Amino acid sequence: MKIHVTPELMETVYEMLRLTPPFKSWKLPHADDVNFYVLKSRENHGDCGIENERPFIRLSYRTHKTLFAVIATMAHEMVHLEEYRRGVRGNHQHGKVFHKLADSVCKHHGWDRGQF
């Protein structure tokens, strides 16, 4: 059975991850201060950014079949959110800063870095 991706699920997953290392030390905004949207894309798993000075995270319901996939993609987008907080923009999104932060996330959560 495929998981039903909703903004409420995304908010819950975000807040759960925000309370774990290394996210906790990053002091990301509380889930109440982030907008969560569901995408219909078959190609784009998710993205994040800032609109009207408020962070947003979007995940596609078409590319997420399991809760683990939602958790992993949310963690990936939270790394991008931290990049924004640190001032990293544009073409550097999977650059040096992303890889350093992603390495830390995968180490703390026991995830395969190659799949992140």
Buried (B, 14 or more C-beta within 10 A) or exposed (E): EEBEBEBEBBBBBBBEBBEEEBBEEBEBEEBEEBBBEBBEBEEEBBBBBEEEEEBBBBBBBBBBEEEEBBBBBBBBBBBBBBBBBEEBEEEEBEEEBBEEBBBBBBEBBEBEEEEB
